[in-house]
Amino acid sequence: MNRTPPLSLTERRRLATQLEIARAAAELFTTHGTDATTAEAIAVRAGVALRTFYRYFRTKQDAVGPLLAVGGDRWRALLAGADPDAPLPDALRGAISEALAVPDEAAADGLRQARGLLRAAAGDPALRAVWYRVNQESEDRLRPVVAELMGAGARPLDVRLAAAAATDAIRIALETWAETDADVTGPDSPADLAVRCLRGLTGGAGGAG
């Protein structure tokens, strides 16, 4: 698989600033709600000028996009590193389980923050649209990873089905978990639900089943 060239210092700084703004937005959204949070408040919390905020994001809801995308970036990297000889369903389950695992308190806090954002999105169509857009972009980026694991003879339809099933398994699991008070680990945790969702979604999908 082709390696992505290393980012320049300027690009790394830009991404770091975006993520800092995203964390500030997520904290304010989950604490005060989207209606009571302004772009100005997010900029102040992130320690940047308002013009810097608008250089990167059109709306306050857009600001959480980079934070929501972090999990997808990590799990695609895990899948890309899976054993190429392993059956695809096993590779998908393994990568999803590891991506949603909670090895430390920082990972637990990340999931709890995602829960707060998803609860806020339930009452904010613009924030919900950002969540769906992030998932669609993740699915698009997942296709070449899945295609690589499936091999040169993989049919495009099977690749798309597998990528869609894996993305939807995580999305549905997180949305379902956010509606409950289940813990970050154990029964009905994000990892547990995602594996169950993947099993249900891939049960009849040709290349992914």
Residue frames as a rotation matrix with the C-alpha (Angstrom) as fourth column:
MET 1
0.582 0.813 0.000 0.00
0.813 -0.582 0.000 0.00
0.000 0.000 -1.000 0.00
ASN 2
0.002 -0.584 0.812 1.31
0.482 -0.710 -0.513 3.46
0.876 0.393 0.280 -0.88
ARG 3
-0.186 -0.149 -0.971 2.61
0.967 -0.203 -0.154 5.43
-0.174 -0.968 0.182 2.07
THR 4
0.837 0.476 0.271 1.36
0.500 -0.866 -0.024 8.96
0.223 0.155 -0.962 2.64
PRO 5
-0.092 -0.925 0.368 4.23
0.492 -0.363 -0.791 11.46
0.866 0.108 0.488 2.44
PRO 6
-0.332 -0.077 -0.940 5.12
0.938 -0.137 -0.319 13.10
-0.104 -0.988 0.118 5.78
LEU 7
0.721 0.662 0.205 3.36
0.668 -0.743 0.052 16.36
0.186 0.100 -0.977 6.60
SER 8
-0.189 -0.743 0.642 5.25
0.373 -0.659 -0.653 19.62
0.908 0.116 0.402 6.56
LEU 9
-0.800 -0.165 -0.578 5.70
0.601 -0.231 -0.765 21.59
-0.007 -0.959 0.284 9.77
THR 10
-0.860 0.510 -0.029 3.16
-0.510 -0.855 0.092 24.14
0.022 0.094 0.995 8.55
GLU 11
-0.185 0.815 -0.549 0.61
-0.396 0.450 0.801 21.42
0.900 0.365 0.239 7.86
ARG 12
-0.351 -0.001 -0.936 1.18
0.695 0.670 -0.261 19.82
0.628 -0.742 -0.235 11.26
ARG 13
-0.956 -0.008 -0.293 0.66
0.211 -0.713 -0.668 23.17
-0.204 -0.701 0.683 12.96
ARG 14
-0.619 0.776 -0.119 -2.51
-0.690 -0.465 0.555 23.77
0.375 0.426 0.824 10.97
LEU 15
-0.066 0.594 -0.802 -3.93
0.036 0.804 0.593 20.38
0.997 0.010 -0.074 11.94
ALA 16
-0.618 -0.219 -0.755 -2.94
0.730 0.197 -0.655 20.90
0.292 -0.956 0.038 15.58
THR 17
-0.952 0.301 -0.048 -4.78
-0.270 -0.907 -0.323 24.24
-0.140 -0.295 0.945 15.64
GLN 18
-0.320 0.874 -0.367 -7.86
-0.614 0.104 0.783 22.69
0.722 0.475 0.503 14.05
LEU 19
-0.141 0.241 -0.960 -7.88
0.456 0.877 0.153 19.89
0.879 -0.416 -0.234 16.62
GLU 20
-0.877 -0.197 -0.437 -7.47
0.480 -0.367 -0.797 22.35
-0.004 -0.909 0.417 19.49
ILE 21
-0.732 0.681 -0.022 -10.47
-0.676 -0.723 0.141 24.33
0.080 0.118 0.990 18.23
ALA 22
-0.147 0.684 -0.714 -12.41
-0.303 0.656 0.691 21.08
0.942 0.318 0.110 17.80
ARG 23
-0.487 -0.083 -0.869 -11.71
0.693 0.569 -0.443 20.03
0.532 -0.818 -0.219 21.40
ALA 24
-0.975 0.136 -0.177 -12.82
0.003 -0.785 -0.619 23.43
-0.223 -0.604 0.765 22.66
ALA 25
-0.481 0.842 -0.244 -16.04
-0.771 -0.273 0.576 23.24
0.419 0.465 0.780 20.63
ALA 26
-0.170 0.402 -0.899 -16.77
0.127 0.914 0.385 19.71
0.977 -0.048 -0.207 21.85
GLU 27
-0.769 -0.174 -0.615 -16.25
0.614 0.070 -0.786 20.70
0.180 -0.982 0.053 25.47
LEU 28
-0.887 0.440 -0.143 -18.59
-0.369 -0.859 -0.355 23.68
-0.279 -0.262 0.924 25.18
PHE 29
-0.366 0.782 -0.504 -21.22
-0.637 0.184 0.748 21.79
0.678 0.595 0.431 23.19
THR 30
-0.239 0.255 -0.937 -21.36
0.389 0.909 0.148 18.96
0.890 -0.329 -0.316 25.71
THR 31
-0.788 -0.120 -0.603 -21.41
0.614 -0.220 -0.758 21.32
-0.042 -0.968 0.247 28.69
HIS 32
-0.670 0.461 -0.582 -23.69
-0.135 -0.846 -0.515 24.10
-0.730 -0.267 0.629 27.47
GLY 33
0.285 0.756 0.589 -25.33
0.582 0.352 -0.733 22.77
-0.762 0.552 -0.339 24.29
THR 34
-0.429 -0.485 0.762 -24.91
0.903 -0.195 0.384 24.09
-0.038 0.852 0.522 20.76
ASP 35
0.432 0.691 0.579 -27.53
0.700 -0.662 0.268 26.83
0.569 0.289 -0.770 21.03
ALA 36
0.974 -0.025 -0.226 -25.79
0.157 -0.646 0.747 28.46
-0.164 -0.763 -0.625 23.99
THR 37
0.118 -0.992 0.034 -22.33
0.529 0.092 0.844 28.17
-0.840 -0.082 0.536 22.44
THR 38
0.910 0.134 -0.392 -21.01
-0.206 -0.675 -0.708 30.80
-0.360 0.725 -0.587 20.02
ALA 39
0.672 -0.722 0.168 -18.07
0.525 0.303 -0.795 30.74
0.523 0.622 0.582 17.65
GLU 40
0.284 -0.545 0.789 -16.58
-0.483 -0.792 -0.374 33.53
0.828 -0.274 -0.489 19.75
ALA 41
0.636 0.006 0.771 -16.77
-0.747 0.254 0.614 31.37
-0.193 -0.967 0.166 22.88
ILE 42
0.921 -0.319 0.224 -15.09
0.355 0.923 -0.146 28.47
-0.160 0.214 0.964 21.08
ALA 43
0.471 -0.775 0.421 -12.28
0.248 -0.341 -0.907 30.74
0.847 0.531 0.031 19.86
VAL 44
0.321 -0.318 0.892 -11.71
-0.813 -0.576 0.088 32.09
0.486 -0.754 -0.443 23.36
ARG 45
0.804 0.020 0.595 -11.65
-0.413 0.739 0.533 28.58
-0.428 -0.674 0.602 24.86
ALA 46
0.808 -0.504 0.305 -9.19
0.589 0.684 -0.430 27.43
0.008 0.528 0.849 22.18
GLY 47
0.277 -0.726 -0.630 -7.00
0.337 -0.541 0.771 30.50
-0.900 -0.426 0.095 22.65
VAL 48
-0.594 -0.424 0.684 -7.25
0.782 -0.104 0.614 31.68
-0.189 0.900 0.393 19.05
ALA 49
-0.802 0.314 -0.508 -8.60
-0.333 -0.941 -0.055 34.80
-0.495 0.125 0.860 17.36
LEU 50
0.177 0.955 0.239 -12.10
-0.099 0.259 -0.961 34.66
-0.979 0.146 0.140 15.92
ARG 51
0.473 -0.042 -0.880 -10.68
-0.858 -0.248 -0.450 35.25
-0.199 0.968 -0.153 12.45
THR 52
-0.684 -0.725 -0.079 -8.53
-0.729 0.677 0.098 32.14
-0.017 0.125 -0.992 12.94
PHE 53
-0.419 0.634 0.649 -11.63
-0.041 0.701 -0.712 30.15
-0.907 -0.325 -0.268 13.79
TYR 54
0.603 0.774 -0.195 -13.33
-0.192 -0.097 -0.977 31.26
-0.774 0.626 0.090 10.58
ARG 55
-0.079 -0.697 -0.712 -10.19
-0.985 -0.056 0.163 30.60
-0.153 0.715 -0.682 8.55
TYR 56
-0.930 -0.366 0.043 -10.70
-0.363 0.930 0.060 26.90
-0.062 0.041 -0.997 9.30
PHE 57
-0.687 0.724 0.065 -14.45
0.681 0.672 -0.290 26.48
-0.254 -0.154 -0.955 9.86
ARG 58
-0.653 0.530 0.541 -17.58
0.166 -0.598 0.785 27.97
0.739 0.602 0.302 8.32
THR 59
0.364 0.850 0.381 -19.83
-0.400 -0.227 0.888 27.31
0.841 -0.476 0.257 11.31
LYS 60
-0.089 -0.355 0.931 -19.51
-0.996 0.033 -0.083 26.41
-0.001 -0.934 -0.357 14.98
GLN 61
0.732 0.412 0.543 -20.84
-0.436 0.895 -0.092 22.91
-0.524 -0.170 0.835 14.26
ASP 62
0.825 -0.472 -0.310 -18.18
-0.143 0.356 -0.923 22.33
0.546 0.806 0.227 11.59
ALA 63
0.197 -0.841 0.503 -15.54
-0.893 -0.366 -0.263 22.88
0.405 -0.397 -0.823 14.26
VAL 64
0.251 -0.098 0.963 -15.99
-0.708 0.660 0.252 19.41
-0.660 -0.745 0.096 15.80
GLY 65
0.885 0.163 -0.435 -15.35
-0.449 0.546 -0.707 17.63
0.123 0.822 0.557 12.49
PRO 66
0.033 -0.953 -0.301 -11.61
-0.625 0.215 -0.750 17.06
0.780 0.213 -0.589 13.04
LEU 67
-0.508 -0.195 0.839 -12.25
-0.841 0.323 -0.434 15.57
-0.186 -0.926 -0.328 16.48
LEU 68
0.489 0.768 0.413 -14.94
-0.588 0.640 -0.494 13.23
-0.644 -0.002 0.765 15.20
ALA 69
0.787 -0.194 -0.586 -12.61
-0.499 0.360 -0.788 12.15
0.364 0.913 0.187 12.37
VAL 70
-0.110 -0.927 0.359 -9.74
-0.989 0.064 -0.136 11.15
0.103 -0.370 -0.923 14.68
GLY 71
0.031 0.182 0.983 -11.28
-0.507 0.850 -0.142 7.78
-0.861 -0.494 0.119 15.56
GLY 72
0.928 0.360 0.101 -11.81
-0.080 0.454 -0.887 6.92
-0.365 0.815 0.450 11.90
ASP 73
0.496 -0.827 -0.263 -8.22
-0.741 -0.246 -0.625 7.80
0.453 0.505 -0.735 11.07
ARG 74
-0.283 -0.634 0.720 -6.98
-0.917 0.400 -0.008 5.49
-0.282 -0.662 -0.694 13.82
TRP 75
0.234 0.421 0.877 -9.14
-0.271 0.894 -0.357 2.53
-0.934 -0.154 0.323 12.91
ARG 76
0.964 0.018 -0.264 -8.27
-0.264 0.148 -0.953 2.76
0.022 0.989 0.147 9.20
ALA 77
0.101 -0.995 -0.018 -4.59
-0.918 -0.086 -0.386 2.68
0.383 0.055 -0.922 10.19
LEU 78
-0.248 -0.125 0.961 -5.23
-0.690 0.719 -0.084 -0.39
-0.680 -0.684 -0.264 12.33
LEU 79
0.704 0.576 0.415 -7.04
-0.102 0.661 -0.743 -2.11
-0.703 0.481 0.524 9.48
ALA 80
0.760 -0.482 -0.436 -4.26
-0.573 -0.180 -0.800 -1.21
0.307 0.858 -0.413 7.04
GLY 81
-0.267 -0.931 0.247 -1.85
-0.939 0.195 -0.282 -2.99
0.215 -0.308 -0.927 9.36
ALA 82
0.479 0.535 0.696 -3.95
-0.679 0.728 -0.091 -6.16
-0.556 -0.429 0.712 9.62
ASP 83
-0.462 -0.597 0.655 -2.63
-0.107 0.771 0.628 -9.54
-0.880 0.220 -0.420 8.53
PRO 84
-0.363 0.322 -0.874 -3.26
-0.910 -0.323 0.259 -9.64
-0.199 0.890 0.411 4.76
ASP 85
-0.811 0.027 -0.585 -3.86
-0.211 0.918 0.335 -13.39
0.546 0.395 -0.739 4.98
ALA 86
-0.837 0.547 -0.006 -6.63
0.163 0.239 -0.957 -13.06
-0.522 -0.802 -0.289 7.57
PRO 87
-0.285 0.827 0.484 -10.25
0.937 0.136 0.321 -13.31
0.200 0.545 -0.814 6.38
LEU 88
-0.579 0.028 0.815 -11.66
0.156 -0.977 0.144 -9.82
0.800 0.210 0.562 5.88
PRO 89
0.535 0.829 0.165 -14.41
-0.005 -0.192 0.981 -10.16
0.845 -0.526 -0.098 8.53
ASP 90
0.550 -0.412 -0.726 -11.76
0.831 0.349 0.432 -11.13
0.075 -0.842 0.534 11.10
ALA 91
-0.549 -0.801 0.236 -9.57
0.791 -0.590 -0.163 -8.18
0.270 0.097 0.958 10.08
LEU 92
-0.230 0.560 0.796 -12.51
-0.019 -0.820 0.572 -5.79
0.973 0.117 0.199 10.33
ARG 93
0.772 0.569 -0.284 -13.61
0.228 0.169 0.959 -7.10
0.594 -0.805 0.001 13.73
GLY 94
0.219 -0.782 -0.583 -10.07
0.975 0.195 0.105 -6.97
0.032 -0.592 0.805 15.09
ALA 95
-0.676 -0.506 0.535 -9.47
0.548 -0.831 -0.093 -3.40
0.492 0.231 0.840 13.92
ILE 96
0.080 0.801 0.594 -12.83
-0.117 -0.584 0.803 -2.18
0.990 -0.134 0.047 15.21
SER 97
0.764 0.206 -0.612 -12.35
0.509 0.390 0.767 -3.85
0.397 -0.897 0.193 18.60
GLU 98
-0.144 -0.912 -0.384 -8.89
0.989 -0.140 -0.039 -2.33
-0.018 -0.386 0.922 19.01
ALA 99
-0.604 -0.078 0.793 -9.98
0.342 -0.924 0.170 1.11
0.720 0.374 0.585 17.79
LEU 100
0.229 0.807 0.545 -12.83
-0.340 -0.458 0.821 1.23
0.912 -0.373 0.170 20.32
ALA 101
0.204 -0.255 -0.945 -10.86
0.785 0.619 0.002 -0.37
0.585 -0.743 0.326 23.15
VAL 102
0.795 0.081 0.601 -10.24
-0.253 -0.856 0.450 1.66
0.551 -0.510 -0.661 26.31
PRO 103
0.234 -0.795 -0.560 -6.62
0.617 0.566 -0.546 1.09
0.751 -0.217 0.623 27.35
ASP 104
-0.746 -0.515 -0.423 -6.46
0.657 -0.463 -0.595 4.21
0.111 -0.722 0.683 29.52
GLU 105
-0.120 0.729 -0.674 -8.50
0.667 -0.443 -0.599 7.06
-0.735 -0.522 -0.433 30.97
ALA 106
-0.615 -0.140 -0.776 -7.73
-0.363 -0.824 0.436 9.31
-0.701 0.549 0.455 28.01
ALA 107
-0.942 0.297 -0.156 -9.45
-0.004 0.455 0.891 6.83
0.336 0.839 -0.427 25.68
ALA 108
-0.400 0.828 -0.394 -12.39
0.914 0.327 -0.240 6.60
-0.070 -0.456 -0.887 28.07
ASP 109
-0.250 0.260 -0.933 -12.70
0.227 -0.921 -0.318 10.39
-0.941 -0.291 0.171 28.15
GLY 110
-0.892 -0.131 -0.433 -12.61
-0.370 -0.339 0.865 10.47
-0.260 0.932 0.254 24.35
LEU 111
-0.738 0.668 -0.094 -15.56
0.497 0.632 0.595 8.09
0.457 0.393 -0.798 24.13
ARG 112
-0.181 0.688 -0.703 -17.49
0.875 -0.213 -0.434 10.01
-0.448 -0.694 -0.564 26.77
GLN 113
-0.525 -0.056 -0.849 -16.91
-0.156 -0.975 0.160 13.21
-0.837 0.216 0.503 24.83
ALA 114
-0.961 0.208 -0.182 -18.20
-0.139 0.204 0.969 11.51
0.239 0.957 -0.167 21.68
ARG 115
-0.455 0.835 -0.309 -21.29
0.882 0.471 -0.027 10.47
0.123 -0.285 -0.951 23.63
GLY 116
-0.203 0.351 -0.914 -21.89
0.461 -0.789 -0.405 14.08
-0.864 -0.504 -0.001 24.64
LEU 117
-0.773 -0.133 -0.621 -21.53
-0.421 -0.624 0.658 15.28
-0.475 0.770 0.426 21.06
LEU 118
-0.875 0.472 -0.108 -23.90
0.218 0.582 0.784 12.64
0.433 0.662 -0.612 19.72
ARG 119
-0.247 0.808 -0.535 -26.47
0.932 0.047 -0.361 13.54
-0.266 -0.588 -0.764 22.35
ALA 120
-0.326 0.076 -0.942 -26.11
0.007 -0.997 -0.083 17.20
-0.945 -0.034 0.325 21.37
ALA 121
-0.954 -0.107 -0.281 -26.45
-0.275 -0.067 0.959 16.25
-0.122 0.992 0.035 17.69
ALA 122
-0.628 0.773 0.086 -29.83
0.774 0.632 -0.027 14.65
-0.076 0.050 -0.996 18.37
GLY 123
0.347 0.809 -0.475 -31.28
0.736 -0.549 -0.397 18.13
-0.582 -0.212 -0.785 18.77
ASP 124
0.176 -0.381 -0.908 -29.10
-0.380 -0.877 0.294 20.00
-0.908 0.293 -0.299 16.27
PRO 125
0.887 0.252 0.386 -29.51
0.217 0.511 -0.832 19.15
-0.407 0.822 0.398 12.56
ALA 126
0.745 -0.654 -0.135 -26.34
-0.554 -0.491 -0.672 21.05
0.373 0.576 -0.728 11.62
LEU 127
-0.098 -0.783 0.615 -24.23
-0.947 0.263 0.183 19.09
-0.305 -0.564 -0.767 14.11
ARG 128
0.351 0.315 0.882 -25.87
-0.095 0.949 -0.301 15.86
-0.931 0.022 0.363 12.98
ALA 129
0.996 0.015 -0.091 -24.96
-0.091 -0.002 -0.996 16.73
-0.015 1.000 0.000 9.39
VAL 130
0.240 -0.970 0.041 -21.32
-0.949 -0.243 -0.201 17.10
0.205 0.009 -0.979 10.39
TRP 131
-0.113 -0.217 0.970 -21.42
-0.600 0.792 0.108 13.63
-0.792 -0.570 -0.220 12.00
TYR 132
0.694 0.439 0.571 -22.89
0.162 0.677 -0.718 12.07
-0.702 0.590 0.399 8.86
ARG 133
0.870 -0.420 -0.260 -20.39
-0.432 -0.392 -0.812 13.88
0.239 0.818 -0.523 6.64
VAL 134
-0.027 -0.915 0.402 -17.47
-0.984 0.094 0.149 12.64
-0.174 -0.392 -0.903 8.72
ASN 135
0.064 0.118 0.991 -18.79
-0.211 0.972 -0.102 9.09
-0.975 -0.202 0.087 8.44
GLN 136
0.941 0.299 0.158 -19.20
0.095 0.216 -0.972 9.36
-0.325 0.930 0.175 4.67
GLU 137
0.561 -0.809 -0.177 -15.68
-0.766 -0.426 -0.482 10.70
0.314 0.406 -0.858 4.28
SER 138
-0.147 -0.599 0.787 -14.38
-0.808 0.532 0.255 7.89
-0.571 -0.598 -0.562 6.48
GLU 139
0.495 0.415 0.764 -16.17
0.067 0.858 -0.510 5.32
-0.867 0.303 0.397 4.33
ASP 140
0.973 -0.144 -0.182 -14.68
-0.211 -0.225 -0.951 6.81
0.096 0.964 -0.249 1.16
ARG 141
0.188 -0.976 0.108 -11.17
-0.954 -0.208 -0.218 6.66
0.235 -0.062 -0.970 2.63
LEU 142
0.037 -0.110 0.993 -11.75
-0.607 0.787 0.110 3.13
-0.794 -0.607 -0.037 3.84
ARG 143
0.885 0.461 -0.067 -12.42
-0.333 0.524 -0.784 1.69
-0.326 0.716 0.617 0.39
PRO 144
0.438 -0.756 -0.486 -8.79
-0.619 0.137 -0.773 1.50
0.651 0.640 -0.408 -0.81
VAL 145
-0.434 -0.558 0.708 -7.78
-0.898 0.333 -0.288 -0.12
-0.075 -0.761 -0.645 2.50
VAL 146
0.254 0.631 0.733 -10.50
-0.455 0.747 -0.485 -2.75
-0.853 -0.210 0.477 2.11
ALA 147
0.890 0.076 -0.450 -9.63
-0.454 0.246 -0.856 -3.25
0.045 0.966 0.254 -1.55
GLU 148
-0.052 -0.993 -0.109 -6.01
-0.878 0.097 -0.469 -3.91
0.476 0.071 -0.876 -0.62
LEU 149
-0.491 -0.102 0.865 -7.03
-0.708 0.626 -0.328 -6.54
-0.508 -0.773 -0.379 1.93
MET 150
0.500 0.786 0.364 -9.52
-0.367 0.573 -0.733 -8.19
-0.784 0.233 0.575 -0.44
GLY 151
-0.273 -0.727 0.630 -6.93
0.350 0.535 0.769 -8.54
-0.896 0.431 0.108 -3.20
ALA 152
-0.848 -0.227 -0.479 -6.68
-0.296 -0.548 0.782 -7.69
-0.440 0.805 0.398 -6.86
GLY 153
-0.857 0.516 -0.004 -9.68
0.310 0.520 0.796 -9.81
0.412 0.681 -0.606 -7.83
ALA 154
-0.589 0.659 -0.468 -12.10
0.538 -0.113 -0.835 -8.04
-0.603 -0.744 -0.287 -5.51
ARG 155
-0.176 0.634 0.753 -15.24
0.874 -0.250 0.416 -6.72
0.452 0.732 -0.510 -7.15
PRO 156
-0.807 -0.144 0.572 -15.87
0.004 -0.971 -0.238 -2.99
0.590 -0.190 0.785 -6.65
LEU 157
0.184 0.957 0.223 -19.35
-0.400 -0.135 0.906 -3.73
0.898 -0.256 0.359 -5.31
ASP 158
0.554 -0.019 -0.833 -17.97
0.600 0.703 0.383 -6.07
0.578 -0.711 0.400 -2.64
VAL 159
-0.577 -0.812 -0.092 -15.38
0.704 -0.436 -0.560 -3.47
0.415 -0.388 0.823 -1.65
ARG 160
-0.595 0.411 0.690 -18.07
-0.341 -0.907 0.246 -0.80
0.727 -0.089 0.681 -1.29
LEU 161
0.495 0.828 -0.263 -20.34
-0.133 0.371 0.919 -3.10
0.859 -0.420 0.294 0.67
ALA 162
0.228 -0.490 -0.842 -17.58
0.860 0.507 -0.062 -4.05
0.457 -0.709 0.536 3.10
ALA 163
-0.800 -0.557 0.222 -16.49
0.425 -0.789 -0.444 -0.43
0.422 -0.260 0.868 3.60
ALA 164
-0.289 0.788 0.544 -20.08
-0.475 -0.611 0.633 0.71
0.831 -0.076 0.551 4.11
ALA 165
0.575 0.527 -0.626 -20.86
0.207 0.647 0.734 -2.12
0.792 -0.552 0.263 6.54
ALA 166
-0.152 -0.723 -0.674 -17.77
0.918 0.150 -0.368 -1.44
0.367 -0.674 0.641 8.65
THR 167
-0.872 -0.156 0.464 -18.40
0.070 -0.978 -0.198 2.31
0.485 -0.141 0.863 8.76
ASP 168
-0.018 0.961 0.275 -22.08
-0.496 -0.247 0.832 1.87
0.868 -0.122 0.482 9.59
ALA 169
0.322 0.088 -0.943 -21.29
0.588 0.762 0.271 -0.71
0.743 -0.641 0.193 12.27
ILE 170
-0.639 -0.626 -0.447 -19.22
0.749 -0.377 -0.544 1.85
0.172 -0.683 0.710 14.16
ARG 171
-0.803 0.366 0.470 -21.67
-0.266 -0.926 0.267 4.70
0.533 0.089 0.841 13.53
ILE 172
0.210 0.959 -0.190 -24.72
-0.238 0.239 0.941 2.73
0.948 -0.153 0.279 14.66
ALA 173
0.108 -0.242 -0.964 -22.87
0.807 0.588 -0.057 1.35
0.580 -0.772 0.258 17.67
LEU 174
-0.854 -0.500 -0.144 -21.79
0.494 -0.693 -0.525 4.80
0.163 -0.520 0.839 18.85
GLU 175
-0.573 0.720 0.392 -25.22
-0.478 -0.682 0.554 6.31
0.666 0.130 0.735 18.26
THR 176
0.353 0.719 -0.599 -26.91
0.086 0.612 0.786 3.46
0.932 -0.329 0.154 20.12
TRP 177
-0.170 -0.525 -0.834 -24.43
0.900 0.262 -0.349 3.61
0.402 -0.810 0.428 23.00
ALA 178
-0.913 -0.236 0.334 -24.84
0.142 -0.949 -0.283 7.40
0.383 -0.211 0.899 23.27
GLU 179
-0.121 0.960 0.252 -28.55
-0.455 -0.280 0.845 6.92
0.882 -0.012 0.471 23.94
THR 180
0.662 0.301 -0.686 -27.77
0.355 0.681 0.641 4.79
0.660 -0.668 0.344 27.00
ASP 181
0.645 -0.490 0.587 -25.74
-0.755 -0.525 0.392 5.03
0.116 -0.696 -0.709 30.18
ALA 182
0.937 -0.338 -0.088 -23.72
0.337 0.941 -0.024 1.90
0.091 -0.007 0.996 29.40
ASP 183
0.518 -0.822 -0.234 -20.06
-0.013 -0.281 0.960 1.97
-0.855 -0.494 -0.156 30.38
VAL 184
0.395 -0.479 -0.784 -17.16
-0.899 -0.377 -0.222 2.47
-0.190 0.793 -0.579 27.96
THR 185
-0.719 -0.593 -0.363 -16.20
-0.640 0.768 0.012 -1.20
0.272 0.240 -0.932 28.41
GLY 186
-0.806 0.354 0.474 -18.06
-0.063 0.746 -0.663 -4.47
-0.588 -0.564 -0.579 28.83
PRO 187
-0.391 0.734 0.554 -21.55
0.880 0.475 -0.008 -5.40
-0.270 0.485 -0.832 27.62
ASP 188
0.605 0.738 0.298 -23.20
0.795 -0.542 -0.272 -2.79
-0.039 0.402 -0.915 25.39
SER 189
0.087 -0.670 -0.737 -20.00
0.156 -0.722 0.674 -0.73
-0.984 -0.174 0.042 25.23
PRO 190
0.430 0.056 -0.901 -19.05
-0.765 -0.508 -0.397 0.83
-0.480 0.860 -0.175 21.87
ALA 191
-0.606 -0.730 -0.316 -16.65
-0.792 0.514 0.331 -2.03
-0.080 0.451 -0.889 21.05
ASP 192
-0.724 0.396 0.565 -19.20
0.132 0.883 -0.450 -4.69
-0.677 -0.251 -0.692 22.00
LEU 193
0.324 0.928 -0.184 -21.99
0.010 -0.197 -0.980 -3.04
-0.946 0.316 -0.073 20.02
ALA 194
0.168 -0.310 -0.936 -19.80
-0.901 -0.433 -0.018 -2.37
-0.400 0.846 -0.352 16.99
VAL 195
-0.870 -0.492 0.030 -18.75
-0.452 0.821 0.350 -6.01
-0.197 0.291 -0.936 16.67
ARG 196
-0.422 0.799 0.428 -22.38
0.395 0.587 -0.707 -7.10
-0.816 -0.129 -0.564 17.00
CYS 197
0.454 0.575 -0.681 -23.44
-0.334 -0.598 -0.728 -4.54
-0.826 0.558 -0.080 14.38
LEU 198
-0.282 -0.648 -0.708 -20.69
-0.927 -0.007 0.375 -5.65
-0.248 0.762 -0.598 12.02
ARG 199
-0.891 -0.014 0.453 -21.73
-0.002 1.000 0.027 -9.27
-0.453 0.023 -0.891 12.38
GLY 200
0.019 0.991 0.136 -25.32
0.383 0.118 -0.916 -8.38
-0.924 0.069 -0.377 11.54
LEU 201
0.484 0.192 -0.854 -24.45
-0.522 -0.719 -0.458 -6.10
-0.702 0.668 -0.248 8.63
THR 202
-0.312 -0.717 -0.623 -21.94
-0.943 0.154 0.295 -8.43
-0.115 0.680 -0.724 6.98
GLY 203
-0.214 0.234 0.948 -23.88
-0.316 0.902 -0.294 -11.66
-0.924 -0.362 -0.119 7.44
GLY 204
0.479 0.485 0.732 -25.08
0.493 0.541 -0.681 -11.68
-0.726 0.687 0.020 3.85
ALA 205
0.749 -0.249 -0.614 -22.60
-0.542 -0.763 -0.352 -9.39
-0.381 0.596 -0.707 2.11
GLY 206
0.953 -0.221 -0.207 -20.63
0.008 0.702 -0.712 -11.38
0.303 0.677 0.671 -0.44
GLY 207
0.202 -0.979 -0.032 -17.01
0.166 0.067 -0.984 -10.27
0.965 0.194 0.176 0.00
ALA 208
-0.372 -0.360 0.856 -17.41
-0.680 -0.521 -0.515 -9.21
0.631 -0.774 -0.051 3.60
GLY 209
0.551 0.737 0.392 -19.41
-0.800 0.334 0.498 -12.09
0.237 -0.588 0.773 5.01
